[in-house]
Amino acid sequence: MKFHWFHLMPWPYLPDDFQQKHRSVWVDVDYSLFDEEKANHVYHEYLDELEFAEKVGFDGICVNEHHSNAYGLMPSPNIMAATLTRRTNRAAIVVMGNSIALYNPPLRVAEEFAMLDILSGGRLVAGFPVGTSMDTNFAYGVPGAQLRERYYEAHDLIMQAWHNEGVSHFNGKYTQIRYMNPWPRPLQKPNPPIWIPGGGSIETWEWCADMGYLYSYLSYSGYKRAQTIMDGFWARMRDKGVEPNPYHAGFAQVVCVADNAAEAKELYWPHIDYFYNRCLHVFPGFADAPGYRTLRTVKAGIKSQFEQAQQNAKARLSWEGLVEQGYVIAGGPDYVTEKLNELAENLRVGHLMLLLQMGSMPRDVAIYNTQMFAEKVMPNLRDKFNEFEDRWYPKPLPPERRAVPKDEPVRPLRSPFAAGVGGA
């Protein structure tokens, strides 16, 4: 298995009465709740946590894109990823990802992802999410009925930009480019691994199966409720006669590791409660704009993760309820190992995205959780699925061929004129 440290970068200073006094954490959240000076510290703490995850052995460090919200402070994940390329040297830089339907033109994604791939020495994973309804339909104003059409066109443009080595043109419905000639193109050939994060849409998992892209189910309802979605994905794979390789799929899971169950609750419950009852407090009218979900997905009764979150909030799940129902895997290392092994077997996922910092969790607690997982859980699951080839992980340059940041200051050269050369 491979393990990826996934950061949402939430705003950790929402008031206790946020859910009662504010309509939504997304789209029209009150900007008076934000503090730019505190954010300066928050961003650096979050980057510290991602860098630490690489140091203790995680295979990837993950960032993503959201807009107009306090749930996740990354309107540009590429900026965060670029920062991480300079302070890490081994882990995959997993950008999960750029909401490609929102870029005008999408060529910008092709260019910036190529830069990240080169900067990192070929460590980029390129994520192409459709995007939430809150981000795409409301914050950025894309009509729901156009979203998937724009998405597929943007994908085709990016692939053409990466694969055509000369000047080409693109004549789409939404984007027309006469001279498409991006400098640079990615280091990984023909392109970086493509991962598609999804929230349950039938079309998304079918498209991943058809294209050979990794499907990563991102849900906060835990591995038990994910069974139906992942069964659907693997059924599509069987129908196509494709090998059921676990590395073709990923899953995000909230995990809290401590010495025992009691310590886990004491350490993590305030921050888990903050996340589920403040960070996921989304006005239902924003979670599912008309046309956002396709008719097939609606008929199948599959709800978005944020609609599910609203139901959870109404139920006001306790710590015990969240753990029992699999939303959170929490406890001592042996218990966490057992449950993650069950998750991997039942969902058949070889890439696990770990949510080890949640809500208001401060840096020292997040670091403790990360280290406990890396030292006492990860080694127990490392050999799982070793019989399969992972074709969805980056193939970077060998370390000896990669540039590295220089620690010593650059010394200015003396002017030749100062040495008496070239004077009159």
C-alpha positions as a Markdown table, in Angstrom:
| # | Residue | x | y | z |
|---|---|---|---|---|
| 1 | Met | 0.0 | 0.0 | 0.0 |
| 2 | Lys | 0.9 | 3.6 | -0.4 |
| 3 | Phe | 0.1 | 6.3 | 2.2 |
| 4 | His | -0.6 | 10.0 | 1.4 |
| 5 | Trp | -0.9 | 12.8 | 3.9 |
| 6 | Phe | -3.9 | 14.9 | 2.8 |
| 7 | His | -4.3 | 18.4 | 4.1 |
| 8 | Leu | -7.5 | 20.4 | 3.7 |
| 9 | Met | -6.1 | 23.5 | 5.4 |
| 10 | Pro | -9.2 | 24.5 | 7.3 |
| 11 | Trp | -9.7 | 27.9 | 9.1 |
| 12 | Pro | -9.3 | 26.9 | 12.8 |
| 13 | Tyr | -10.9 | 30.0 | 14.4 |
| 14 | Leu | -14.6 | 29.6 | 13.7 |
| 15 | Pro | -16.7 | 30.6 | 16.8 |
| 16 | Asp | -18.4 | 28.0 | 19.0 |
| 17 | Asp | -21.8 | 29.2 | 17.8 |
| 18 | Phe | -20.9 | 29.2 | 14.1 |
| 19 | Gln | -23.5 | 26.6 | 13.1 |
| 20 | Gln | -26.3 | 28.5 | 14.9 |
| 21 | Lys | -25.5 | 32.0 | 13.7 |
| 22 | His | -24.1 | 31.5 | 10.2 |
| 23 | Arg | -25.8 | 30.0 | 7.2 |
| 24 | Ser | -22.8 | 28.3 | 5.6 |
| 25 | Val | -19.1 | 27.7 | 5.8 |
| 26 | Trp | -19.0 | 28.0 | 2.0 |
| 27 | Val | -19.9 | 30.6 | -0.6 |
| 28 | Asp | -21.4 | 33.3 | 1.6 |
| 29 | Val | -19.4 | 32.7 | 4.8 |
| 30 | Asp | -18.9 | 36.0 | 6.7 |
| 31 | Tyr | -15.4 | 37.4 | 5.9 |
| 32 | Ser | -15.3 | 39.2 | 9.3 |
| 33 | Leu | -14.4 | 35.8 | 10.8 |
| 34 | Phe | -11.1 | 35.8 | 8.9 |
| 35 | Asp | -7.9 | 37.3 | 10.3 |
| 36 | Glu | -5.0 | 37.8 | 7.8 |
| 37 | Glu | -2.3 | 38.0 | 10.5 |
| 38 | Lys | -3.4 | 34.7 | 12.0 |
| 39 | Ala | -3.6 | 33.2 | 8.5 |
| 40 | Asn | 0.1 | 33.9 | 8.1 |
| 41 | His | 0.8 | 31.6 | 11.0 |
| 42 | Val | -1.8 | 29.0 | 9.9 |
| 43 | Tyr | -0.4 | 28.6 | 6.4 |
| 44 | His | 3.1 | 28.0 | 7.7 |
| 45 | Glu | 1.9 | 25.5 | 10.4 |
| 46 | Tyr | 0.1 | 23.6 | 7.7 |
| 47 | Leu | 3.2 | 23.6 | 5.4 |
| 48 | Asp | 5.3 | 22.4 | 8.4 |
| 49 | Glu | 2.9 | 19.4 | 8.8 |
| 50 | Leu | 3.1 | 18.5 | 5.2 |
| 51 | Glu | 6.9 | 18.6 | 5.2 |
| 52 | Phe | 7.0 | 16.6 | 8.4 |
| 53 | Ala | 4.9 | 13.9 | 6.7 |
| 54 | Glu | 7.5 | 13.4 | 4.1 |
| 55 | Lys | 10.3 | 13.2 | 6.7 |
| 56 | Val | 8.5 | 10.3 | 8.5 |
| 57 | Gly | 8.0 | 8.3 | 5.4 |
| 58 | Phe | 4.6 | 9.1 | 3.7 |
| 59 | Asp | 4.6 | 8.3 | 0.0 |
| 60 | Gly | 2.7 | 11.5 | -1.0 |
| 61 | Ile | 1.7 | 14.9 | 0.4 |
| 62 | Cys | -1.7 | 16.2 | -0.9 |
| 63 | Val | -3.2 | 19.6 | -1.4 |
| 64 | Asn | -6.5 | 20.6 | -3.2 |
| 65 | Glu | -8.5 | 23.5 | -4.5 |
| 66 | His | -11.5 | 25.3 | -3.0 |
| 67 | His | -13.0 | 28.8 | -3.1 |
| 68 | Ser | -14.9 | 31.2 | -0.9 |
| 69 | Asn | -14.9 | 29.1 | 2.2 |
| 70 | Ala | -13.5 | 28.4 | 5.7 |
| 71 | Tyr | -13.4 | 24.7 | 5.1 |
| 72 | Gly | -10.1 | 24.8 | 3.1 |
| 73 | Leu | -7.8 | 27.8 | 2.5 |
| 74 | Met | -6.4 | 26.8 | -0.8 |
| 75 | Pro | -7.9 | 28.7 | -3.7 |
| 76 | Ser | -4.6 | 27.9 | -5.5 |
| 77 | Pro | -3.1 | 24.5 | -4.5 |
| 78 | Asn | -0.4 | 25.0 | -7.1 |
| 79 | Ile | 1.1 | 27.7 | -4.9 |
| 80 | Met | 1.3 | 25.3 | -2.0 |
| 81 | Ala | 2.7 | 22.6 | -4.2 |
| 82 | Ala | 5.4 | 24.9 | -5.6 |
| 83 | Thr | 6.4 | 25.8 | -2.0 |
| 84 | Leu | 6.6 | 22.1 | -1.2 |
| 85 | Thr | 8.9 | 21.3 | -4.1 |
| 86 | Arg | 11.7 | 23.3 | -2.5 |
| 87 | Arg | 11.5 | 21.8 | 1.0 |
| 88 | Thr | 10.9 | 18.1 | 0.1 |
| 89 | Asn | 12.8 | 15.7 | -2.1 |
| 90 | Arg | 11.2 | 12.2 | -2.1 |
| 91 | Ala | 7.4 | 12.2 | -1.6 |
| 92 | Ala | 5.0 | 12.6 | -4.5 |
| 93 | Ile | 3.4 | 16.1 | -4.7 |
| 94 | Val | -0.3 | 15.1 | -5.1 |
| 95 | Val | -2.3 | 18.1 | -6.3 |
| 96 | Met | -5.9 | 16.8 | -5.9 |
| 97 | Gly | -6.3 | 18.9 | -7.8 |
| 98 | Asn | -7.0 | 21.8 | -10.2 |
| 99 | Ser | -10.7 | 22.2 | -10.9 |
| 100 | Ile | -10.1 | 22.3 | -14.7 |
| 101 | Ala | -13.5 | 23.5 | -15.8 |
| 102 | Leu | -12.9 | 26.8 | -13.9 |
| 103 | Tyr | -9.8 | 27.8 | -15.8 |
| 104 | Asn | -10.0 | 30.2 | -18.8 |
| 105 | Pro | -8.1 | 28.9 | -20.7 |
| 106 | Pro | -7.4 | 25.5 | -19.2 |
| 107 | Leu | -4.0 | 25.8 | -20.9 |
| 108 | Arg | -3.0 | 27.5 | -17.6 |
| 109 | Val | -3.3 | 24.1 | -15.9 |
| 110 | Ala | -1.2 | 22.4 | -18.4 |
| 111 | Glu | 1.5 | 25.0 | -18.0 |
| 112 | Glu | 1.5 | 25.2 | -14.2 |
| 113 | Phe | 1.4 | 21.4 | -13.7 |
| 114 | Ala | 4.3 | 21.1 | -16.1 |
| 115 | Met | 6.2 | 23.6 | -14.0 |
| 116 | Leu | 5.5 | 21.7 | -10.8 |
| 117 | Asp | 6.5 | 18.4 | -12.4 |
| 118 | Ile | 9.8 | 19.9 | -13.5 |
| 119 | Leu | 10.4 | 21.8 | -10.2 |
| 120 | Ser | 9.8 | 18.6 | -8.2 |
| 121 | Gly | 12.0 | 16.4 | -10.5 |
| 122 | Gly | 9.1 | 14.4 | -11.8 |
| 123 | Arg | 7.2 | 13.9 | -8.5 |
| 124 | Leu | 3.8 | 15.4 | -9.5 |
| 125 | Val | 0.5 | 13.7 | -9.4 |
| 126 | Ala | -2.0 | 15.7 | -11.5 |
| 127 | Gly | -5.5 | 15.7 | -10.1 |
| 128 | Phe | -8.4 | 16.8 | -12.2 |
| 129 | Pro | -11.5 | 17.2 | -10.0 |
| 130 | Val | -14.9 | 18.2 | -11.4 |
| 131 | Gly | -15.2 | 20.4 | -8.3 |
| 132 | Thr | -17.9 | 20.9 | -5.7 |
| 133 | Ser | -21.1 | 22.6 | -6.5 |
| 134 | Met | -20.1 | 25.3 | -4.1 |
| 135 | Asp | -16.9 | 26.1 | -5.8 |
| 136 | Thr | -17.9 | 25.7 | -9.5 |
| 137 | Asn | -21.6 | 26.7 | -9.6 |
| 138 | Phe | -21.8 | 29.4 | -6.9 |
| 139 | Ala | -18.3 | 30.8 | -6.2 |
| 140 | Tyr | -17.2 | 30.7 | -9.8 |
| 141 | Gly | -20.6 | 30.9 | -11.5 |
| 142 | Val | -20.4 | 28.0 | -14.0 |
| 143 | Pro | -23.9 | 26.8 | -14.8 |
| 144 | Gly | -24.5 | 23.2 | -13.5 |
| 145 | Ala | -25.7 | 22.0 | -16.9 |
| 146 | Gln | -22.4 | 23.1 | -18.5 |
| 147 | Leu | -20.0 | 21.9 | -15.9 |
| 148 | Arg | -19.2 | 18.3 | -17.1 |
| 149 | Glu | -19.1 | 19.4 | -20.8 |
| 150 | Arg | -16.6 | 22.1 | -19.8 |
| 151 | Tyr | -14.6 | 19.6 | -17.7 |
| 152 | Tyr | -14.2 | 17.1 | -20.5 |
| 153 | Glu | -13.2 | 19.7 | -23.0 |
| 154 | Ala | -10.6 | 21.1 | -20.6 |
| 155 | His | -9.2 | 17.7 | -20.1 |
| 156 | Asp | -8.8 | 17.1 | -23.8 |
| 157 | Leu | -7.1 | 20.5 | -24.2 |
| 158 | Ile | -4.6 | 19.7 | -21.5 |
| 159 | Met | -3.8 | 16.3 | -22.9 |
| 160 | Gln | -3.3 | 17.8 | -26.3 |
| 161 | Ala | -1.0 | 20.5 | -24.9 |
| 162 | Trp | 1.1 | 17.9 | -23.1 |
| 163 | His | 1.3 | 15.4 | -25.9 |
| 164 | Asn | 1.8 | 17.5 | -29.0 |
| 165 | Glu | 5.4 | 18.6 | -29.2 |
| 166 | Gly | 5.0 | 21.3 | -31.7 |
| 167 | Val | 2.5 | 24.2 | -32.2 |
| 168 | Ser | -1.1 | 23.0 | -32.3 |
| 169 | His | -4.5 | 24.6 | -32.2 |
| 170 | Phe | -7.6 | 23.8 | -30.2 |
| 171 | Asn | -11.1 | 24.6 | -31.4 |
| 172 | Gly | -13.5 | 23.7 | -28.7 |
| 173 | Lys | -17.0 | 24.9 | -27.7 |
| 174 | Tyr | -15.7 | 26.9 | -24.8 |
| 175 | Thr | -12.1 | 27.5 | -25.6 |
| 176 | Gln | -10.4 | 28.3 | -28.9 |
| 177 | Ile | -6.6 | 28.7 | -29.1 |
| 178 | Arg | -4.8 | 29.3 | -32.4 |
| 179 | Tyr | -1.2 | 28.8 | -31.2 |
| 180 | Met | -1.0 | 26.2 | -28.4 |
| 181 | Asn | 2.6 | 25.7 | -27.6 |
| 182 | Pro | 3.2 | 25.5 | -23.8 |
| 183 | Trp | 6.7 | 26.0 | -22.5 |
| 184 | Pro | 7.4 | 23.9 | -20.5 |
| 185 | Arg | 5.8 | 20.5 | -20.9 |
| 186 | Pro | 5.9 | 17.9 | -18.1 |
| 187 | Leu | 9.1 | 16.0 | -17.2 |
| 188 | Gln | 7.1 | 12.7 | -16.8 |
| 189 | Lys | 6.3 | 11.3 | -20.2 |
| 190 | Pro | 3.7 | 11.2 | -21.8 |
| 191 | Asn | 2.3 | 13.0 | -18.7 |
| 192 | Pro | 2.2 | 12.8 | -14.9 |
| 193 | Pro | -0.2 | 10.2 | -13.3 |
| 194 | Ile | -3.8 | 11.4 | -13.5 |
| 195 | Trp | -5.9 | 11.0 | -10.4 |
| 196 | Ile | -9.6 | 11.9 | -10.3 |
| 197 | Pro | -11.1 | 12.8 | -6.9 |
| 198 | Gly | -14.8 | 12.0 | -6.8 |
| 199 | Gly | -17.6 | 12.3 | -4.4 |
| 200 | Gly | -19.8 | 9.5 | -5.7 |
| 201 | Ser | -20.9 | 10.4 | -9.2 |
| 202 | Ile | -21.5 | 7.4 | -11.4 |
| 203 | Glu | -20.1 | 9.1 | -14.4 |
| 204 | Thr | -16.8 | 10.0 | -12.6 |
| 205 | Trp | -16.0 | 6.4 | -11.7 |
| 206 | Glu | -17.0 | 5.1 | -15.1 |
| 207 | Trp | -14.8 | 7.7 | -16.8 |
| 208 | Cys | -11.8 | 6.8 | -14.6 |
| 209 | Ala | -12.3 | 3.1 | -15.5 |
| 210 | Asp | -12.6 | 3.9 | -19.2 |
| 211 | Met | -9.6 | 6.3 | -19.2 |
| 212 | Gly | -7.3 | 4.2 | -16.9 |
| 213 | Tyr | -7.1 | 7.0 | -14.4 |
| 214 | Leu | -6.9 | 6.5 | -10.7 |
| 215 | Tyr | -10.3 | 7.0 | -9.0 |
| 216 | Ser | -10.0 | 8.4 | -5.5 |
| 217 | Tyr | -13.2 | 8.5 | -3.5 |
| 218 | Leu | -13.1 | 11.4 | -1.1 |
| 219 | Ser | -15.7 | 11.1 | 1.6 |
| 220 | Tyr | -16.0 | 12.1 | 5.2 |
| 221 | Ser | -18.6 | 9.4 | 5.9 |
| 222 | Gly | -16.0 | 6.7 | 6.3 |
| 223 | Tyr | -15.1 | 3.4 | 4.8 |
| 224 | Lys | -18.3 | 1.5 | 5.8 |
| 225 | Arg | -20.5 | 3.9 | 3.8 |
| 226 | Ala | -18.1 | 3.9 | 0.9 |
| 227 | Gln | -18.7 | 0.2 | 0.1 |
| 228 | Thr | -21.5 | 0.9 | -2.5 |
| 229 | Ile | -19.5 | 3.5 | -4.4 |
| 230 | Met | -16.4 | 1.4 | -4.6 |
| 231 | Asp | -18.4 | -1.8 | -5.5 |
| 232 | Gly | -19.8 | 0.2 | -8.4 |
| 233 | Phe | -16.3 | 1.3 | -9.6 |
| 234 | Trp | -14.9 | -2.3 | -9.5 |
| 235 | Ala | -18.0 | -3.6 | -11.2 |
| 236 | Arg | -17.3 | -1.2 | -14.1 |
| 237 | Met | -13.7 | -2.5 | -14.2 |
| 238 | Arg | -15.0 | -6.1 | -14.4 |
| 239 | Asp | -17.3 | -5.2 | -17.2 |
| 240 | Lys | -14.4 | -3.9 | -19.2 |
| 241 | Gly | -12.2 | -6.9 | -18.5 |
| 242 | Val | -9.6 | -4.8 | -16.6 |
| 243 | Glu | -7.4 | -6.3 | -13.9 |
| 244 | Pro | -8.8 | -5.3 | -10.5 |
| 245 | Asn | -5.5 | -3.7 | -9.5 |
| 246 | Pro | -6.0 | -2.0 | -6.0 |
| 247 | Tyr | -3.6 | 0.8 | -7.0 |
| 248 | His | -6.2 | 1.9 | -9.6 |
| 249 | Ala | -8.2 | 3.3 | -6.6 |
| 250 | Gly | -7.7 | 5.5 | -3.6 |
| 251 | Phe | -9.8 | 6.5 | -0.6 |
| 252 | Ala | -9.6 | 9.3 | 2.0 |
| 253 | Gln | -10.1 | 8.3 | 5.7 |
| 254 | Val | -10.0 | 10.3 | 8.9 |
| 255 | Val | -7.6 | 8.5 | 11.3 |
| 256 | Cys | -6.6 | 9.3 | 14.9 |
| 257 | Val | -3.8 | 7.3 | 16.5 |
| 258 | Ala | -2.9 | 7.4 | 20.2 |
| 259 | Asp | -1.7 | 4.9 | 22.8 |
| 260 | Asn | -5.2 | 3.8 | 23.5 |
| 261 | Ala | -8.9 | 4.6 | 22.7 |
| 262 | Ala | -9.3 | 6.8 | 25.8 |
| 263 | Glu | -6.3 | 9.0 | 24.9 |
| 264 | Ala | -7.5 | 9.2 | 21.3 |
| 265 | Lys | -10.8 | 10.7 | 22.4 |
| 266 | Glu | -9.2 | 13.1 | 24.8 |
| 267 | Leu | -6.7 | 14.3 | 22.2 |
| 268 | Tyr | -8.8 | 14.5 | 19.1 |
| 269 | Trp | -12.5 | 14.8 | 19.8 |
| 270 | Pro | -12.6 | 18.6 | 20.1 |
| 271 | His | -11.0 | 19.0 | 16.7 |
| 272 | Ile | -13.1 | 16.2 | 15.0 |
| 273 | Asp | -16.2 | 17.8 | 16.5 |
| 274 | Tyr | -15.1 | 21.2 | 15.1 |
| 275 | Phe | -14.6 | 19.7 | 11.6 |
| 276 | Tyr | -17.9 | 17.8 | 11.4 |
| 277 | Asn | -20.1 | 20.4 | 12.9 |
| 278 | Arg | -18.5 | 23.6 | 11.6 |
| 279 | Cys | -16.3 | 22.9 | 8.6 |
| 280 | Leu | -19.0 | 20.8 | 7.0 |
| 281 | His | -21.8 | 23.2 | 7.8 |
| 282 | Val | -22.9 | 23.9 | 4.2 |
| 283 | Phe | -26.2 | 25.5 | 3.2 |
| 284 | Pro | -28.1 | 22.7 | 1.4 |
| 285 | Gly | -28.9 | 25.1 | -1.5 |
| 286 | Phe | -25.2 | 25.4 | -2.3 |
| 287 | Ala | -24.4 | 21.7 | -2.1 |
| 288 | Asp | -26.3 | 20.6 | -5.3 |
| 289 | Ala | -27.0 | 23.2 | -7.9 |
| 290 | Pro | -29.5 | 22.3 | -10.7 |
| 291 | Gly | -27.6 | 20.2 | -13.2 |
| 292 | Tyr | -24.6 | 19.6 | -11.0 |
| 293 | Arg | -25.4 | 15.9 | -10.5 |
| 294 | Thr | -26.3 | 13.9 | -13.6 |
| 295 | Leu | -29.7 | 12.2 | -13.9 |
| 296 | Arg | -28.2 | 8.8 | -13.5 |
| 297 | Thr | -26.5 | 9.7 | -10.2 |
| 298 | Val | -29.7 | 11.3 | -8.9 |
| 299 | Lys | -31.8 | 8.2 | -9.9 |
| 300 | Ala | -29.2 | 6.0 | -8.1 |
| 301 | Gly | -29.9 | 7.9 | -4.9 |
| 302 | Ile | -26.2 | 8.9 | -4.5 |
| 303 | Lys | -25.8 | 12.1 | -2.6 |
| 304 | Ser | -22.8 | 14.5 | -2.5 |
| 305 | Gln | -20.5 | 14.2 | 0.5 |
| 306 | Phe | -21.7 | 17.6 | 1.6 |
| 307 | Glu | -25.4 | 16.6 | 1.5 |
| 308 | Gln | -24.4 | 13.6 | 3.6 |
| 309 | Ala | -22.6 | 16.0 | 6.0 |
| 310 | Gln | -25.8 | 18.0 | 6.5 |
| 311 | Gln | -27.6 | 14.8 | 7.6 |
| 312 | Asn | -24.7 | 14.0 | 9.9 |
| 313 | Ala | -24.8 | 17.5 | 11.4 |
| 314 | Lys | -28.5 | 17.2 | 12.2 |
| 315 | Ala | -27.8 | 13.9 | 13.9 |
| 316 | Arg | -25.0 | 15.6 | 15.9 |
| 317 | Leu | -22.9 | 12.4 | 15.9 |
| 318 | Ser | -20.9 | 11.7 | 19.1 |
| 319 | Trp | -17.3 | 10.6 | 19.1 |
| 320 | Glu | -18.5 | 7.1 | 19.8 |
| 321 | Gly | -21.0 | 7.2 | 16.9 |
| 322 | Leu | -18.4 | 8.5 | 14.5 |
| 323 | Val | -15.9 | 5.7 | 15.4 |
| 324 | Glu | -18.5 | 3.0 | 15.5 |
| 325 | Gln | -19.9 | 3.9 | 12.1 |
| 326 | Gly | -16.4 | 4.2 | 10.5 |
| 327 | Tyr | -16.4 | 7.9 | 9.9 |
| 328 | Val | -13.3 | 8.1 | 12.1 |
| 329 | Ile | -10.8 | 5.3 | 12.7 |
| 330 | Ala | -9.4 | 6.0 | 16.1 |
| 331 | Gly | -7.6 | 4.2 | 18.9 |
| 332 | Gly | -4.4 | 2.4 | 19.6 |
| 333 | Pro | -2.0 | 1.3 | 16.8 |
| 334 | Asp | -3.2 | -2.3 | 16.7 |
| 335 | Tyr | -6.9 | -1.3 | 16.4 |
| 336 | Val | -6.2 | 1.3 | 13.7 |
| 337 | Thr | -4.1 | -1.3 | 11.8 |
| 338 | Glu | -6.9 | -3.8 | 12.0 |
| 339 | Lys | -9.5 | -1.3 | 10.7 |
| 340 | Leu | -7.3 | 0.0 | 7.9 |
| 341 | Asn | -6.6 | -3.6 | 6.8 |
| 342 | Glu | -10.4 | -4.2 | 6.7 |
| 343 | Leu | -10.9 | -0.9 | 4.7 |
| 344 | Ala | -8.2 | -1.9 | 2.2 |
| 345 | Glu | -9.7 | -5.4 | 1.7 |
| 346 | Asn | -13.3 | -4.4 | 1.4 |
| 347 | Leu | -12.8 | -1.3 | -0.8 |
| 348 | Arg | -9.8 | -2.7 | -2.6 |
| 349 | Val | -7.8 | 0.5 | -2.5 |
| 350 | Gly | -4.0 | 0.6 | -2.7 |
| 351 | His | -3.7 | 4.4 | -2.2 |
| 352 | Leu | -4.8 | 5.6 | 1.1 |
| 353 | Met | -5.3 | 9.4 | 1.7 |
| 354 | Leu | -4.9 | 10.0 | 5.4 |
| 355 | Leu | -6.7 | 12.9 | 7.0 |
| 356 | Leu | -4.5 | 13.3 | 10.1 |
| 357 | Gln | -5.1 | 17.0 | 10.7 |
| 358 | Met | -8.7 | 17.9 | 11.0 |
| 359 | Gly | -10.6 | 21.1 | 11.9 |
| 360 | Ser | -9.0 | 23.0 | 14.7 |
| 361 | Met | -6.2 | 20.5 | 15.4 |
| 362 | Pro | -3.0 | 22.4 | 16.4 |
| 363 | Arg | 0.3 | 21.6 | 14.9 |
| 364 | Asp | 1.7 | 19.6 | 17.9 |
| 365 | Val | -1.3 | 17.3 | 18.0 |
| 366 | Ala | -1.2 | 16.8 | 14.2 |
| 367 | Ile | 2.5 | 16.1 | 14.4 |
| 368 | Tyr | 1.9 | 13.5 | 17.1 |
| 369 | Asn | -0.9 | 11.8 | 15.1 |
| 370 | Thr | 1.3 | 11.8 | 12.0 |
| 371 | Gln | 4.3 | 10.3 | 13.9 |
| 372 | Met | 2.2 | 7.7 | 15.6 |
| 373 | Phe | 0.8 | 6.6 | 12.3 |
| 374 | Ala | 4.1 | 6.5 | 10.5 |
| 375 | Glu | 5.9 | 4.6 | 13.2 |
| 376 | Lys | 3.3 | 2.2 | 14.6 |
| 377 | Val | 0.7 | 1.7 | 11.9 |
| 378 | Met | 2.2 | 2.2 | 8.4 |
| 379 | Pro | 4.9 | -0.5 | 8.7 |
| 380 | Asn | 2.2 | -3.1 | 9.5 |
| 381 | Leu | 0.5 | -2.4 | 6.1 |
| 382 | Arg | 3.4 | -1.7 | 3.8 |
| 383 | Asp | 3.5 | -5.1 | 2.2 |
| 384 | Lys | -0.2 | -5.2 | 1.3 |
| 385 | Phe | -0.9 | -5.6 | -2.4 |
| 386 | Asn | 2.8 | -6.1 | -3.2 |
| 387 | Glu | 1.8 | -8.6 | -5.9 |
| 388 | Phe | 0.4 | -5.8 | -8.0 |
| 389 | Glu | 2.3 | -3.2 | -10.0 |
| 390 | Asp | 1.5 | 0.4 | -9.1 |
| 391 | Arg | 1.2 | 2.2 | -12.5 |
| 392 | Trp | -0.4 | 5.3 | -10.9 |
| 393 | Tyr | 2.6 | 6.6 | -8.9 |
| 394 | Pro | 5.1 | 9.2 | -10.2 |
| 395 | Lys | 8.4 | 8.1 | -11.8 |
| 396 | Pro | 10.8 | 10.9 | -10.8 |
| 397 | Leu | 14.3 | 11.5 | -12.0 |
| 398 | Pro | 16.9 | 9.5 | -10.0 |
| 399 | Pro | 18.1 | 11.6 | -7.0 |
| 400 | Glu | 21.6 | 12.1 | -8.5 |
| 401 | Arg | 20.1 | 13.7 | -11.6 |
| 402 | Arg | 17.9 | 16.2 | -9.8 |
| 403 | Ala | 18.6 | 19.8 | -8.8 |
| 404 | Val | 18.5 | 20.5 | -5.1 |
| 405 | Pro | 18.2 | 23.9 | -3.3 |
| 406 | Lys | 21.6 | 25.3 | -2.2 |
| 407 | Asp | 22.0 | 25.9 | 1.5 |
| 408 | Glu | 25.0 | 28.2 | 1.2 |
| 409 | Pro | 24.4 | 31.8 | 0.1 |
| 410 | Val | 25.3 | 32.7 | -3.4 |
| 411 | Arg | 28.5 | 34.8 | -3.4 |
| 412 | Pro | 28.5 | 37.7 | -5.9 |
| 413 | Leu | 31.3 | 37.6 | -8.4 |
| 414 | Arg | 33.8 | 40.5 | -8.5 |
| 415 | Ser | 33.5 | 42.7 | -11.5 |
| 416 | Pro | 36.3 | 42.2 | -14.0 |
| 417 | Phe | 36.9 | 45.9 | -13.9 |
| 418 | Ala | 37.6 | 45.7 | -10.1 |
| 419 | Ala | 40.6 | 43.4 | -11.0 |
| 420 | Gly | 41.9 | 45.9 | -13.5 |
| 421 | Val | 40.7 | 43.9 | -16.5 |
| 422 | Gly | 39.2 | 45.7 | -19.5 |
| 423 | Gly | 39.9 | 49.2 | -18.2 |
| 424 | Ala | 41.1 | 52.1 | -20.4 |
